[in-house]
Amino acid sequence: MKTILLIATLFCVNFYIFSQEDDFVTDIAYIQEVIVKSNSTQASLDLNSVNIIDYRVYGEDILTLKKQKRAYYIGIEYVGKEAEDYLLRMRRPRSIYTDCMNNVFILNDDYAYQFVITDKIEIISKLPLSVFYTNVTSCVGNFDNALLVRKYTNYNKGYSLELFDKKSKKKSVVFESIDSSALINYRDIIFPAYRTVNSQMRYNRTSRYVSRSDRYNQLGRNDVTTPVGYDDVYFKPNVQFKKPYNRKACAKPTVQVKEMLASPYISDDDFFKSLASSRNVFYAMILKNLYNTKIDIKTFQLDDEKFVVIDRLNESVSVYSKNGELVSEKNFNFENSIIELKQDPYTREIYFTSKTENLYKVHRLNIEDGTTHYVGGFKNIMLAKSIKVFDGWIYYRVKKNDYYKLYRTRLRS
């Protein structure tokens, strides 16, 4: 009798312990069989024999970039009625991007295509990626009187925000910051490297490579159109790119270095391609990685009147008015290592994401006092792709039977 009572007690204790598992944690390993531990997780899109490459959520409808067999489509997935599919006639589209004015682009390896949907897909703007990343993605806020544009300076170790007045087309700097330690470390490596490379390249009369910038110059302005809504406030499609390196340019590397470092496409620059073909490939790898590691500051538009600057370097959260006036500034202390910052485009809430050994965690930031609160997550992050937050849900792609499907988990309110 004692044995039976002991077994019953152990069973009840184990049941109680396991029933306390966080409802907001989902084990994606079970999604392969469409079994999840959390009732807050559900399959959002499970299309038959279709790969979901990227997506955007619009209320209950979802705009998808998908692949079926060898064809690519833009799809509008409706709730309660048949989806609409539009064939894409472009080479290997990779992702969907929405800019600060809600223009939507399809990106492949070479171009960004702005499009609208009528009875078909209509491409209304086509930009080389170098121009697209320099001009379009730098817009981080769109107000009634001005555009808010961020710039990376000092080899990507500096950060500034500029307001461009839509009427007068004048600009004013409203925020600046620099990571001095990272800049000093970068310069300690960059200058010996350039001196060595210059001596090796002194007799190279012409470039061995043709960069994307040169291909853009060969296309001419007729093949590049300004995205809808920018109206030349700060966008300049006739940006002048550098000419390929020659002997005279190699004799004055410091001038060329400054010009090259203004480009967001460091790997496309002829200087670095020549550098990679020299004996200093090791320096090329170091410089490229250091250059691509930007100062850790993000800017998000909160509403029609305010924007927030989250400075992880100084651990501060600063709220500004649309005119660039500082409204409030708070410190935040986040103990975990932050993977990235995300904003919900519907609620405008800001989230920090972090992970443990096998758990992806989401924390909501309170911009009023700088505190963060854990609001959910899921396990086995290695299996999840394209993680985004929309309207209080966290969405992610997971491979099921060799095809990527879309799942979502409800976050705490």
Secondary structure, DSSP 8 states (H G I E B T S, - for coil): -HHHHHHHHHHHHHHHHHTTS-TTEEEGGGGGGT--S-TTEEEEE--TT-EEEEEEEETTEEEEEEEETTEEEEEEE-SSS--EEEE--SS---EEEE-TT--EEEE-SSEEEEEEESSSEEEEEEEEHHHIIIIITTEEEE-SSEEEEEEEETTTTEEEEEEEETTT--EEEEEEEE-HHHHHHHHHHHHHHHHHHHHHHTT--S-SS--HHHHHHHH-GGG----TTTTTSS--TT--------HHHHT-HHHHHHHHTT-S-GGG-HHHHHHHHSS-HHHHHHHHHHHHS--SEEEEE-SSSEEEEEETTTTEEEEEETTS-EEEEEE----S---EEEE-TTT--EEEEEE-SSEEEEEEE-TTT--EEEEEEEE-GGGEEEEEEETTEEEEEEEETTEEEEEEEE---
